[in-house]
């Protein structure tokens, strides 16, 4: 039969392993996010800015002009 000390040691070892594996998973998730998702977000923002710029230019070019003043 296991003593209380052995049970505590086993529990502590289990918690250490859990913390270590959780840290590794967090590192993997964080670096994956930085490598894959952040550039995607930046590119989507650039695309949105380009679309807004093109819309402004199209509106400026196709806006009706004021009639010329009579002389």
mmCIF file of the N, C-alpha and C atoms, coordinates in Angstrom:
data_MODEL
# 
_entry.id   MODEL 
# 
loop_
_atom_site.group_PDB 
_atom_site.id 
_atom_site.type_symbol 
_atom_site.label_atom_id 
_atom_site.label_alt_id 
_atom_site.label_comp_id 
_atom_site.label_asym_id 
_atom_site.label_entity_id 
_atom_site.label_seq_id 
_atom_site.pdbx_PDB_ins_code 
_atom_site.Cartn_x 
_atom_site.Cartn_y 
_atom_site.Cartn_z 
_atom_site.occupancy 
_atom_site.B_iso_or_equiv 
_atom_site.pdbx_formal_charge 
_atom_site.auth_seq_id 
_atom_site.auth_comp_id 
_atom_site.auth_asym_id 
_atom_site.auth_atom_id 
_atom_site.pdbx_PDB_model_num 
ATOM 1   N N  . UNK A 1 1  ? 0.840   -1.174 0.000   1.00 0.00 ? 1  UNK A N  1 
ATOM 2   C CA . UNK A 1 1  ? 0.000   0.000  0.000   1.00 0.00 ? 1  UNK A CA 1 
ATOM 3   C C  . UNK A 1 1  ? 0.891   1.245  0.000   1.00 0.00 ? 1  UNK A C  1 
ATOM 4   N N  . UNK A 1 2  ? 0.479   2.242  -0.767  1.00 0.00 ? 2  UNK A N  1 
ATOM 5   C CA . UNK A 1 2  ? 1.283   3.448  -0.905  1.00 0.00 ? 2  UNK A CA 1 
ATOM 6   C C  . UNK A 1 2  ? 1.123   4.334  0.318   1.00 0.00 ? 2  UNK A C  1 
ATOM 7   N N  . UNK A 1 3  ? 2.221   4.923  0.688   1.00 0.00 ? 3  UNK A N  1 
ATOM 8   C CA . UNK A 1 3  ? 2.172   5.833  1.830   1.00 0.00 ? 3  UNK A CA 1 
ATOM 9   C C  . UNK A 1 3  ? 1.706   7.202  1.360   1.00 0.00 ? 3  UNK A C  1 
ATOM 10  N N  . UNK A 1 4  ? 1.355   8.034  2.312   1.00 0.00 ? 4  UNK A N  1 
ATOM 11  C CA . UNK A 1 4  ? 0.892   9.381  1.989   1.00 0.00 ? 4  UNK A CA 1 
ATOM 12  C C  . UNK A 1 4  ? 1.991   10.167 1.275   1.00 0.00 ? 4  UNK A C  1 
ATOM 13  N N  . UNK A 1 5  ? 3.222   9.949  1.665   1.00 0.00 ? 5  UNK A N  1 
ATOM 14  C CA . UNK A 1 5  ? 4.346   10.651 1.031   1.00 0.00 ? 5  UNK A CA 1 
ATOM 15  C C  . UNK A 1 5  ? 4.468   10.246 -0.436  1.00 0.00 ? 5  UNK A C  1 
ATOM 16  N N  . UNK A 1 6  ? 4.305   8.969  -0.733  1.00 0.00 ? 6  UNK A N  1 
ATOM 17  C CA . UNK A 1 6  ? 4.387   8.501  -2.117  1.00 0.00 ? 6  UNK A CA 1 
ATOM 18  C C  . UNK A 1 6  ? 3.239   9.074  -2.944  1.00 0.00 ? 6  UNK A C  1 
ATOM 19  N N  . UNK A 1 7  ? 2.061   9.130  -2.365  1.00 0.00 ? 7  UNK A N  1 
ATOM 20  C CA . UNK A 1 7  ? 0.911   9.696  -3.073  1.00 0.00 ? 7  UNK A CA 1 
ATOM 21  C C  . UNK A 1 7  ? 1.154   11.170 -3.378  1.00 0.00 ? 7  UNK A C  1 
ATOM 22  N N  . UNK A 1 8  ? 1.667   11.908 -2.408  1.00 0.00 ? 8  UNK A N  1 
ATOM 23  C CA . UNK A 1 8  ? 1.967   13.326 -2.625  1.00 0.00 ? 8  UNK A CA 1 
ATOM 24  C C  . UNK A 1 8  ? 3.053   13.510 -3.681  1.00 0.00 ? 8  UNK A C  1 
ATOM 25  N N  . UNK A 1 9  ? 4.074   12.665 -3.646  1.00 0.00 ? 9  UNK A N  1 
ATOM 26  C CA . UNK A 1 9  ? 5.138   12.745 -4.649  1.00 0.00 ? 9  UNK A CA 1 
ATOM 27  C C  . UNK A 1 9  ? 4.595   12.461 -6.044  1.00 0.00 ? 9  UNK A C  1 
ATOM 28  N N  . UNK A 1 10 ? 3.752   11.445 -6.151  1.00 0.00 ? 10 UNK A N  1 
ATOM 29  C CA . UNK A 1 10 ? 3.162   11.120 -7.452  1.00 0.00 ? 10 UNK A CA 1 
ATOM 30  C C  . UNK A 1 10 ? 2.276   12.264 -7.954  1.00 0.00 ? 10 UNK A C  1 
ATOM 31  N N  . UNK A 1 11 ? 1.504   12.854 -7.055  1.00 0.00 ? 11 UNK A N  1 
ATOM 32  C CA . UNK A 1 11 ? 0.647   13.974 -7.441  1.00 0.00 ? 11 UNK A CA 1 
ATOM 33  C C  . UNK A 1 11 ? 1.493   15.170 -7.882  1.00 0.00 ? 11 UNK A C  1 
ATOM 34  N N  . UNK A 1 12 ? 2.562   15.447 -7.158  1.00 0.00 ? 12 UNK A N  1 
ATOM 35  C CA . UNK A 1 12 ? 3.436   16.568 -7.511  1.00 0.00 ? 12 UNK A CA 1 
ATOM 36  C C  . UNK A 1 12 ? 4.102   16.326 -8.864  1.00 0.00 ? 12 UNK A C  1 
ATOM 37  N N  . UNK A 1 13 ? 4.543   15.099 -9.104  1.00 0.00 ? 13 UNK A N  1 
ATOM 38  C CA . UNK A 1 13 ? 5.149   14.773 -10.398 1.00 0.00 ? 13 UNK A CA 1 
ATOM 39  C C  . UNK A 1 13 ? 4.135   14.940 -11.524 1.00 0.00 ? 13 UNK A C  1 
ATOM 40  N N  . UNK A 1 14 ? 2.920   14.495 -11.275 1.00 0.00 ? 14 UNK A N  1 
ATOM 41  C CA . UNK A 1 14 ? 1.867   14.648 -12.282 1.00 0.00 ? 14 UNK A CA 1 
ATOM 42  C C  . UNK A 1 14 ? 1.585   16.105 -12.592 1.00 0.00 ? 14 UNK A C  1 
ATOM 43  N N  . UNK A 1 15 ? 1.548   16.937 -11.575 1.00 0.00 ? 15 UNK A N  1 
ATOM 44  C CA . UNK A 1 15 ? 1.316   18.369 -11.786 1.00 0.00 ? 15 UNK A CA 1 
ATOM 45  C C  . UNK A 1 15 ? 2.471   19.025 -12.537 1.00 0.00 ? 15 UNK A C  1 
ATOM 46  N N  . UNK A 1 16 ? 3.702   18.613 -12.222 1.00 0.00 ? 16 UNK A N  1 
ATOM 47  C CA . UNK A 1 16 ? 4.860   19.155 -12.947 1.00 0.00 ? 16 UNK A CA 1 
ATOM 48  C C  . UNK A 1 16 ? 4.785   18.792 -14.428 1.00 0.00 ? 16 UNK A C  1 
ATOM 49  N N  . UNK A 1 17 ? 4.458   17.532 -14.709 1.00 0.00 ? 17 UNK A N  1 
ATOM 50  C CA . UNK A 1 17 ? 4.350   17.097 -16.107 1.00 0.00 ? 17 UNK A CA 1 
ATOM 51  C C  . UNK A 1 17 ? 3.228   17.840 -16.824 1.00 0.00 ? 17 UNK A C  1 
ATOM 52  N N  . UNK A 1 18 ? 2.108   18.026 -16.134 1.00 0.00 ? 18 UNK A N  1 
ATOM 53  C CA . UNK A 1 18 ? 0.986   18.755 -16.725 1.00 0.00 ? 18 UNK A CA 1 
ATOM 54  C C  . UNK A 1 18 ? 1.375   20.202 -17.017 1.00 0.00 ? 18 UNK A C  1 
ATOM 55  N N  . UNK A 1 19 ? 2.046   20.847 -16.076 1.00 0.00 ? 19 UNK A N  1 
ATOM 56  C CA . UNK A 1 19 ? 2.468   22.233 -16.276 1.00 0.00 ? 19 UNK A CA 1 
ATOM 57  C C  . UNK A 1 19 ? 3.459   22.338 -17.430 1.00 0.00 ? 19 UNK A C  1 
ATOM 58  N N  . UNK A 1 20 ? 4.376   21.383 -17.514 1.00 0.00 ? 20 UNK A N  1 
ATOM 59  C CA . UNK A 1 20 ? 5.371   21.401 -18.583 1.00 0.00 ? 20 UNK A CA 1 
ATOM 60  C C  . UNK A 1 20 ? 4.709   21.209 -19.946 1.00 0.00 ? 20 UNK A C  1 
ATOM 61  N N  . UNK A 1 21 ? 3.796   20.249 -20.049 1.00 0.00 ? 21 UNK A N  1 
ATOM 62  C CA . UNK A 1 21 ? 3.143   20.003 -21.332 1.00 0.00 ? 21 UNK A CA 1 
ATOM 63  C C  . UNK A 1 21 ? 2.202   21.150 -21.700 1.00 0.00 ? 21 UNK A C  1 
ATOM 64  N N  . UNK A 1 22 ? 1.565   21.761 -20.705 1.00 0.00 ? 22 UNK A N  1 
ATOM 65  C CA . UNK A 1 22 ? 0.709   22.914 -20.972 1.00 0.00 ? 22 UNK A CA 1 
ATOM 66  C C  . UNK A 1 22 ? 1.548   24.086 -21.473 1.00 0.00 ? 22 UNK A C  1 
ATOM 67  N N  . UNK A 1 23 ? 2.716   24.272 -20.892 1.00 0.00 ? 23 UNK A N  1 
ATOM 68  C CA . UNK A 1 23 ? 3.608   25.329 -21.352 1.00 0.00 ? 23 UNK A CA 1 
ATOM 69  C C  . UNK A 1 23 ? 4.068   25.100 -22.781 1.00 0.00 ? 23 UNK A C  1 
ATOM 70  N N  . UNK A 1 24 ? 4.380   23.853 -23.101 1.00 0.00 ? 24 UNK A N  1 
ATOM 71  C CA . UNK A 1 24 ? 4.784   23.530 -24.474 1.00 0.00 ? 24 UNK A CA 1 
ATOM 72  C C  . UNK A 1 24 ? 3.639   23.793 -25.447 1.00 0.00 ? 24 UNK A C  1 
ATOM 73  N N  . UNK A 1 25 ? 2.432   23.374 -25.068 1.00 0.00 ? 25 UNK A N  1 
ATOM 74  C CA . UNK A 1 25 ? 1.271   23.599 -25.934 1.00 0.00 ? 25 UNK A CA 1 
ATOM 75  C C  . UNK A 1 25 ? 1.014   25.092 -26.110 1.00 0.00 ? 25 UNK A C  1 
ATOM 76  N N  . UNK A 1 26 ? 1.174   25.856 -25.046 1.00 0.00 ? 26 UNK A N  1 
ATOM 77  C CA . UNK A 1 26 ? 1.010   27.305 -25.143 1.00 0.00 ? 26 UNK A CA 1 
ATOM 78  C C  . UNK A 1 26 ? 2.042   27.938 -26.059 1.00 0.00 ? 26 UNK A C  1 
ATOM 79  N N  . UNK A 1 27 ? 3.273   27.469 -25.966 1.00 0.00 ? 27 UNK A N  1 
ATOM 80  C CA . UNK A 1 27 ? 4.340   27.982 -26.835 1.00 0.00 ? 27 UNK A CA 1 
ATOM 81  C C  . UNK A 1 27 ? 4.026   27.672 -28.294 1.00 0.00 ? 27 UNK A C  1 
ATOM 82  N N  . UNK A 1 28 ? 3.609   26.448 -28.566 1.00 0.00 ? 28 UNK A N  1 
ATOM 83  C CA . UNK A 1 28 ? 3.286   26.052 -29.939 1.00 0.00 ? 28 UNK A CA 1 
ATOM 84  C C  . UNK A 1 28 ? 2.117   26.879 -30.465 1.00 0.00 ? 28 UNK A C  1 
ATOM 85  N N  . UNK A 1 29 ? 1.073   27.030 -29.662 1.00 0.00 ? 29 UNK A N  1 
ATOM 86  C CA . UNK A 1 29 ? -0.091  27.808 -30.094 1.00 0.00 ? 29 UNK A CA 1 
ATOM 87  C C  . UNK A 1 29 ? 0.283   29.274 -30.320 1.00 0.00 ? 29 UNK A C  1 
ATOM 88  N N  . UNK A 1 30 ? 1.078   29.835 -29.434 1.00 0.00 ? 30 UNK A N  1 
ATOM 89  C CA . UNK A 1 30 ? 1.467   31.236 -29.566 1.00 0.00 ? 30 UNK A CA 1 
ATOM 90  C C  . UNK A 1 30 ? 2.321   31.504 -30.790 1.00 0.00 ? 30 UNK A C  1 
ATOM 91  N N  . UNK A 1 31 ? 3.310   30.666 -31.016 1.00 0.00 ? 31 UNK A N  1 
ATOM 92  C CA . UNK A 1 31 ? 4.171   30.881 -32.182 1.00 0.00 ? 31 UNK A CA 1 
ATOM 93  C C  . UNK A 1 31 ? 3.421   30.605 -33.481 1.00 0.00 ? 31 UNK A C  1 
ATOM 94  N N  . UNK A 1 32 ? 2.539   29.619 -33.472 1.00 0.00 ? 32 UNK A N  1 
ATOM 95  C CA . UNK A 1 32 ? 1.728   29.356 -34.665 1.00 0.00 ? 32 UNK A CA 1 
ATOM 96  C C  . UNK A 1 32 ? 0.853   30.560 -34.977 1.00 0.00 ? 32 UNK A C  1 
ATOM 97  N N  . UNK A 1 33 ? 0.261   31.140 -33.950 1.00 0.00 ? 33 UNK A N  1 
ATOM 98  C CA . UNK A 1 33 ? -0.567  32.332 -34.138 1.00 0.00 ? 33 UNK A CA 1 
ATOM 99  C C  . UNK A 1 33 ? 0.257   33.465 -34.735 1.00 0.00 ? 33 UNK A C  1 
ATOM 100 N N  . UNK A 1 34 ? 1.443   33.691 -34.183 1.00 0.00 ? 34 UNK A N  1 
ATOM 101 C CA . UNK A 1 34 ? 2.284   34.782 -34.686 1.00 0.00 ? 34 UNK A CA 1 
ATOM 102 C C  . UNK A 1 34 ? 2.723   34.553 -36.120 1.00 0.00 ? 34 UNK A C  1 
ATOM 103 N N  . UNK A 1 35 ? 3.050   33.315 -36.459 1.00 0.00 ? 35 UNK A N  1 
ATOM 104 C CA . UNK A 1 35 ? 3.573   33.022 -37.789 1.00 0.00 ? 35 UNK A CA 1 
ATOM 105 C C  . UNK A 1 35 ? 2.476   32.995 -38.844 1.00 0.00 ? 35 UNK A C  1 
ATOM 106 N N  . UNK A 1 36 ? 1.305   32.471 -38.512 1.00 0.00 ? 36 UNK A N  1 
ATOM 107 C CA . UNK A 1 36 ? 0.258   32.294 -39.512 1.00 0.00 ? 36 UNK A CA 1 
ATOM 108 C C  . UNK A 1 36 ? -0.830  33.362 -39.468 1.00 0.00 ? 36 UNK A C  1 
ATOM 109 N N  . UNK A 1 37 ? -1.298  33.714 -38.306 1.00 0.00 ? 37 UNK A N  1 
ATOM 110 C CA . UNK A 1 37 ? -2.484  34.558 -38.207 1.00 0.00 ? 37 UNK A CA 1 
ATOM 111 C C  . UNK A 1 37 ? -2.153  36.042 -38.293 1.00 0.00 ? 37 UNK A C  1 
ATOM 112 N N  . UNK A 1 38 ? -1.103  36.493 -37.655 1.00 0.00 ? 38 UNK A N  1 
ATOM 113 C CA . UNK A 1 38 ? -0.781  37.923 -37.670 1.00 0.00 ? 38 UNK A CA 1 
ATOM 114 C C  . UNK A 1 38 ? -0.505  38.430 -39.090 1.00 0.00 ? 38 UNK A C  1 
ATOM 115 N N  . UNK A 1 39 ? 0.301   37.751 -39.907 1.00 0.00 ? 39 UNK A N  1 
ATOM 116 C CA . UNK A 1 39 ? 0.469   38.227 -41.284 1.00 0.00 ? 39 UNK A CA 1 
ATOM 117 C C  . UNK A 1 39 ? -0.845  38.241 -42.073 1.00 0.00 ? 39 UNK A C  1 
ATOM 118 N N  . UNK A 1 40 ? -1.719  37.282 -41.805 1.00 0.00 ? 40 UNK A N  1 
ATOM 119 C CA . UNK A 1 40 ? -3.021  37.258 -42.469 1.00 0.00 ? 40 UNK A CA 1 
ATOM 120 C C  . UNK A 1 40 ? -3.847  38.475 -42.074 1.00 0.00 ? 40 UNK A C  1 
ATOM 121 N N  . UNK A 1 41 ? -3.844  38.822 -40.814 1.00 0.00 ? 41 UNK A N  1 
ATOM 122 C CA . UNK A 1 41 ? -4.582  39.996 -40.348 1.00 0.00 ? 41 UNK A CA 1 
ATOM 123 C C  . UNK A 1 41 ? -4.024  41.263 -40.988 1.00 0.00 ? 41 UNK A C  1 
ATOM 124 N N  . UNK A 1 42 ? -2.710  41.374 -41.062 1.00 0.00 ? 42 UNK A N  1 
ATOM 125 C CA . UNK A 1 42 ? -2.080  42.552 -41.672 1.00 0.00 ? 42 UNK A CA 1 
ATOM 126 C C  . UNK A 1 42 ? -2.447  42.647 -43.147 1.00 0.00 ? 42 UNK A C  1 
ATOM 127 N N  . UNK A 1 43 ? -2.404  41.531 -43.854 1.00 0.00 ? 43 UNK A N  1 
ATOM 128 C CA . UNK A 1 43 ? -2.734  41.531 -45.281 1.00 0.00 ? 43 UNK A CA 1 
ATOM 129 C C  . UNK A 1 43 ? -4.201  41.871 -45.507 1.00 0.00 ? 43 UNK A C  1 
ATOM 130 N N  . UNK A 1 44 ? -5.077  41.378 -44.663 1.00 0.00 ? 44 UNK A N  1 
ATOM 131 C CA . UNK A 1 44 ? -6.499  41.704 -44.794 1.00 0.00 ? 44 UNK A CA 1 
ATOM 132 C C  . UNK A 1 44 ? -6.730  43.192 -44.562 1.00 0.00 ? 44 UNK A C  1 
ATOM 133 N N  . UNK A 1 45 ? -5.998  43.793 -43.635 1.00 0.00 ? 45 UNK A N  1 
ATOM 134 C CA . UNK A 1 45 ? -6.115  45.224 -43.385 1.00 0.00 ? 45 UNK A CA 1 
ATOM 135 C C  . UNK A 1 45 ? -5.623  46.023 -44.588 1.00 0.00 ? 45 UNK A C  1 
ATOM 136 N N  . UNK A 1 46 ? -4.517  45.609 -45.167 1.00 0.00 ? 46 UNK A N  1 
ATOM 137 C CA . UNK A 1 46 ? -4.005  46.291 -46.366 1.00 0.00 ? 46 UNK A CA 1 
ATOM 138 C C  . UNK A 1 46 ? -5.009  46.208 -47.511 1.00 0.00 ? 46 UNK A C  1 
ATOM 139 N N  . UNK A 1 47 ? -5.607  45.036 -47.688 1.00 0.00 ? 47 UNK A N  1 
ATOM 140 C CA . UNK A 1 47 ? -6.597  44.852 -48.753 1.00 0.00 ? 47 UNK A CA 1 
ATOM 141 C C  . UNK A 1 47 ? -7.799  45.762 -48.520 1.00 0.00 ? 47 UNK A C  1 
ATOM 142 N N  . UNK A 1 48 ? -8.252  45.868 -47.285 1.00 0.00 ? 48 UNK A N  1 
ATOM 143 C CA . UNK A 1 48 ? -9.380  46.738 -46.965 1.00 0.00 ? 48 UNK A CA 1 
ATOM 144 C C  . UNK A 1 48 ? -9.036  48.194 -47.253 1.00 0.00 ? 48 UNK A C  1 
ATOM 145 N N  . UNK A 1 49 ? -7.833  48.615 -46.906 1.00 0.00 ? 49 UNK A N  1 
ATOM 146 C CA . UNK A 1 49 ? -7.417  49.988 -47.187 1.00 0.00 ? 49 UNK A CA 1 
ATOM 147 C C  . UNK A 1 49 ? -7.369  50.242 -48.690 1.00 0.00 ? 49 UNK A C  1 
ATOM 148 N N  . UNK A 1 50 ? -6.886  49.274 -49.463 1.00 0.00 ? 50 UNK A N  1 
ATOM 149 C CA . UNK A 1 50 ? -6.830  49.420 -50.915 1.00 0.00 ? 50 UNK A CA 1 
ATOM 150 C C  . UNK A 1 50 ? -8.226  49.527 -51.505 1.00 0.00 ? 50 UNK A C  1 
ATOM 151 N N  . UNK A 1 51 ? -9.145  48.709 -51.031 1.00 0.00 ? 51 UNK A N  1 
ATOM 152 C CA . UNK A 1 51 ? -10.527 48.767 -51.520 1.00 0.00 ? 51 UNK A CA 1 
ATOM 153 C C  . UNK A 1 51 ? -11.140 50.127 -51.203 1.00 0.00 ? 51 UNK A C  1 
ATOM 154 N N  . UNK A 1 52 ? -10.918 50.635 -50.003 1.00 0.00 ? 52 UNK A N  1 
ATOM 155 C CA . UNK A 1 52 ? -11.448 51.949 -49.639 1.00 0.00 ? 52 UNK A CA 1 
ATOM 156 C C  . UNK A 1 52 ? -10.845 53.043 -50.512 1.00 0.00 ? 52 UNK A C  1 
ATOM 157 N N  . UNK A 1 53 ? -9.546  52.952 -50.773 1.00 0.00 ? 53 UNK A N  1 
ATOM 158 C CA . UNK A 1 53 ? -8.884  53.946 -51.623 1.00 0.00 ? 53 UNK A CA 1 
ATOM 159 C C  . UNK A 1 53 ? -9.446  53.904 -53.040 1.00 0.00 ? 53 UNK A C  1 
ATOM 160 N N  . UNK A 1 54 ? -9.606  52.698 -53.583 1.00 0.00 ? 54 UNK A N  1 
ATOM 161 C CA . UNK A 1 54 ? -10.147 52.567 -54.939 1.00 0.00 ? 54 UNK A CA 1 
ATOM 162 C C  . UNK A 1 54 ? -11.579 53.087 -55.008 1.00 0.00 ? 54 UNK A C  1 
ATOM 163 N N  . UNK A 1 55 ? -12.353 52.855 -53.975 1.00 0.00 ? 55 UNK A N  1 
ATOM 164 C CA . UNK A 1 55 ? -13.725 53.360 -53.940 1.00 0.00 ? 55 UNK A CA 1 
ATOM 165 C C  . UNK A 1 55 ? -13.734 54.884 -53.920 1.00 0.00 ? 55 UNK A C  1 
ATOM 166 N N  . UNK A 1 56 ? -12.841 55.478 -53.146 1.00 0.00 ? 56 UNK A N  1 
ATOM 167 C CA . UNK A 1 56 ? -12.754 56.938 -53.110 1.00 0.00 ? 56 UNK A CA 1 
ATOM 168 C C  . UNK A 1 56 ? -12.362 57.482 -54.475 1.00 0.00 ? 56 UNK A C  1 
ATOM 169 N N  . UNK A 1 57 ? -11.399 56.847 -55.109 1.00 0.00 ? 57 UNK A N  1 
ATOM 170 C CA . UNK A 1 57 ? -10.953 57.312 -56.421 1.00 0.00 ? 57 UNK A CA 1 
ATOM 171 C C  . UNK A 1 57 ? -12.064 57.180 -57.453 1.00 0.00 ? 57 UNK A C  1 
ATOM 172 N N  . UNK A 1 58 ? -12.778 56.073 -57.424 1.00 0.00 ? 58 UNK A N  1 
ATOM 173 C CA . UNK A 1 58 ? -13.870 55.859 -58.366 1.00 0.00 ? 58 UNK A CA 1 
ATOM 174 C C  . UNK A 1 58 ? -14.977 56.879 -58.142 1.00 0.00 ? 58 UNK A C  1 
ATOM 175 N N  . UNK A 1 59 ? -15.273 57.161 -56.905 1.00 0.00 ? 59 UNK A N  1 
ATOM 176 C CA . UNK A 1 59 ? -16.298 58.159 -56.591 1.00 0.00 ? 59 UNK A CA 1 
ATOM 177 C C  . UNK A 1 59 ? -15.865 59.541 -57.077 1.00 0.00 ? 59 UNK A C  1 
ATOM 178 N N  . UNK A 1 60 ? -14.606 59.871 -56.885 1.00 0.00 ? 60 UNK A N  1 
ATOM 179 C CA . UNK A 1 60 ? -14.105 61.180 -57.315 1.00 0.00 ? 60 UNK A CA 1 
ATOM 180 C C  . UNK A 1 60 ? -14.119 61.298 -58.834 1.00 0.00 ? 60 UNK A C  1 
ATOM 181 N N  . UNK A 1 61 ? -13.829 60.217 -59.531 1.00 0.00 ? 61 UNK A N  1 
ATOM 182 C CA . UNK A 1 61 ? -13.776 60.269 -60.992 1.00 0.00 ? 61 UNK A CA 1 
ATOM 183 C C  . UNK A 1 61 ? -15.162 60.251 -61.625 1.00 0.00 ? 61 UNK A C  1 
ATOM 184 N N  . UNK A 1 62 ? -16.101 59.603 -61.000 1.00 0.00 ? 62 UNK A N  1 
ATOM 185 C CA . UNK A 1 62 ? -17.425 59.469 -61.605 1.00 0.00 ? 62 UNK A CA 1 
ATOM 186 C C  . UNK A 1 62 ? -18.439 60.448 -61.039 1.00 0.00 ? 62 UNK A C  1 
ATOM 187 N N  . UNK A 1 63 ? -18.027 61.311 -60.135 1.00 0.00 ? 63 UNK A N  1 
ATOM 188 C CA . UNK A 1 63 ? -18.954 62.293 -59.567 1.00 0.00 ? 63 UNK A CA 1 
ATOM 189 C C  . UNK A 1 63 ? -19.338 63.293 -60.646 1.00 0.00 ? 63 UNK A C  1 
ATOM 190 N N  . UNK A 1 64 ? -20.611 63.686 -60.663 1.00 0.00 ? 64 UNK A N  1 
ATOM 191 C CA . UNK A 1 64 ? -21.020 64.668 -61.680 1.00 0.00 ? 64 UNK A CA 1 
ATOM 192 C C  . UNK A 1 64 ? -20.315 66.002 -61.438 1.00 0.00 ? 64 UNK A C  1 
ATOM 193 N N  . UNK A 1 65 ? -19.927 66.620 -62.518 1.00 0.00 ? 65 UNK A N  1 
ATOM 194 C CA . UNK A 1 65 ? -19.233 67.907 -62.403 1.00 0.00 ? 65 UNK A CA 1 
ATOM 195 C C  . UNK A 1 65 ? -20.261 69.025 -62.352 1.00 0.00 ? 65 UNK A C  1 
ATOM 196 N N  . UNK A 1 66 ? -19.895 70.105 -61.740 1.00 0.00 ? 66 UNK A N  1 
ATOM 197 C CA . UNK A 1 66 ? -20.784 71.265 -61.659 1.00 0.00 ? 66 UNK A CA 1 
ATOM 198 C C  . UNK A 1 66 ? -20.871 71.905 -63.041 1.00 0.00 ? 66 UNK A C  1 
ATOM 199 N N  . UNK A 1 67 ? -22.041 72.417 -63.404 1.00 0.00 ? 67 UNK A N  1 
ATOM 200 C CA . UNK A 1 67 ? -22.154 73.061 -64.726 1.00 0.00 ? 67 UNK A CA 1 
ATOM 201 C C  . UNK A 1 67 ? -21.264 74.304 -64.808 1.00 0.00 ? 67 UNK A C  1 
ATOM 202 N N  . UNK A 1 68 ? -20.758 74.532 -66.002 1.00 0.00 ? 68 UNK A N  1 
ATOM 203 C CA . UNK A 1 68 ? -19.874 75.681 -66.207 1.00 0.00 ? 68 UNK A CA 1 
ATOM 204 C C  . UNK A 1 68 ? -20.675 76.970 -66.049 1.00 0.00 ? 68 UNK A C  1 
ATOM 205 N N  . UNK A 1 69 ? -20.041 77.965 -65.498 1.00 0.00 ? 69 UNK A N  1 
ATOM 206 C CA . UNK A 1 69 ? -20.715 79.259 -65.291 1.00 0.00 ? 69 UNK A CA 1 
ATOM 207 C C  . UNK A 1 69 ? -20.908 79.947 -66.635 1.00 0.00 ? 69 UNK A C  1 
ATOM 208 N N  . UNK A 1 70 ? -22.066 80.530 -66.826 1.00 0.00 ? 70 UNK A N  1 
ATOM 209 C CA . UNK A 1 70 ? -22.362 81.227 -68.092 1.00 0.00 ? 70 UNK A CA 1 
ATOM 210 C C  . UNK A 1 70 ? -21.567 82.521 -68.159 1.00 0.00 ? 70 UNK A C  1 
ATOM 211 N N  . UNK A 1 71 ? -21.088 82.840 -69.360 1.00 0.00 ? 71 UNK A N  1 
ATOM 212 C CA . UNK A 1 71 ? -20.292 84.055 -69.530 1.00 0.00 ? 71 UNK A CA 1 
ATOM 213 C C  . UNK A 1 71 ? -21.126 85.149 -70.099 1.00 0.00 ? 71 UNK A C  1 
# 
